[in-house]
Amino acid sequence: MPTSAGCDDAAEGVSRSAAVVGLPFDLSEIVDNLHRERYPGDGHAQKRGILSSRAVQRAYYAVRPWLGVPVRKHLQRAFLRNWERLRFPQWPVDTTVEELLERVLWLCMAARKIERVPFVWFWPERASGCAMVTHDVETKAGLELVPEIIEIDNAFGIKSSFQLIPNGAYTVSPQLLESIRARGCEVGIQDLSHDGNLFDDHDRFRRRAATINRLAREYGASGFRAGRLYRNTDWYGELDVAYDMSVPNVGHLEAQRGGCCTVFPYFVGEVLELPVTTSQDYSVFHILGDYSIDHWKRQIALIFEKHGLASFIVHPDYSMKGRALEAYKQLLGHLAELRSQRMVWTALPQDVNRWWRERSQMRVTRRNGVDEIAGPGRDAASVAYASMNGDRLSYVV
């Protein structure tokens, strides 16, 4: 059975008899544990190095607004040192969940001698994959660049989502929200005050979540992202939002390490998680020191091998000048090319949320010898088939 680096292979424990496949583990539990980052070395406490203590962490975030990028990137490189040695999740994209589910399906098909299995294709209108661009606005200077970045995105035919900090360094006015939506873009809530402490204490989180929920209603925002991708999915039941975008696929370059090991959306209770499946712009430019889009292109290729979601975080605060801006434009051009040549769906988070929820209610039915889809949104859906191709699965839409 395919495994990611550092993981045990459970294939020897699989049994097959009378067309029944026996697994040495609970498949649903394993997938949920991966989604929830419940594996050795997990935890919500994986804040290492210079930010490992709460006191130092608070001190850092207190002075962070006055630290320039040249200073911050050296502190962050020290904090993230030895990240290359982490064996799991697998860098630069981890598809453990997909590999596991595909392998189990292959085993079941082989045991029952089934040639192909119909299912609802992953994306609407037969799209081969999905790409989603989001912008986290951290500073007043970044906020002032929002109109410019909307123009840049529009030039490539891409609509994006802007995550705003309610109690941050700038004022979120009704006029600002309307101006973003009037351009066909989306607004989301980014944390509350972006101080890095949202998930430090459960009682305080409950109080802050109540404020976040109220502000989300006022903003007309259906999505949430935690500041700096700090997270605890066990507490998501306190959030009254449709979707979250705080869990990385691979968190090696994040202050909180871990990763959900999937390139597809998944549910955490009633909240749909839209994972961050590519490296943030700041990490690419200032931690990896790469101002090309080669790293992003490698991640995109791995994600679309599985027909997954390529989601991006680009900050107006960091990426609207010089080499960073040129790299961002190259990224947009690459996504536009994939949309044209490979039928990649470039979508807003709210649209991905709507589609994935509809898809979760769809079923393949058979009528008069023909496979059809039943359920809301079926007009945009397509029947696909998983077939055995050697020791792997292949898909046909």
Helices and strands as residue ranges (DSSP letters): G 11-13, E 15-17, E 20-22, H 27-35, G 49-51, H 54-63, G 64-66, H 69-79, G 83-85, H 96-112, E 116-120, G 124-126, E 129-136, H 140-144, H 146-155, E 161-164, H 174-182, E 186-190, H 202-219, E 223-225, G 227-229, G 233-238, E 243-244, E 266-268, E 271-273, H 281-282, I 283-287, H 294-305, E 309-313, H 316-319, H 322-342, E 344-346, H 349-361, E 363-367, E 370-374, G 378-380, E 383-389, E 392-396
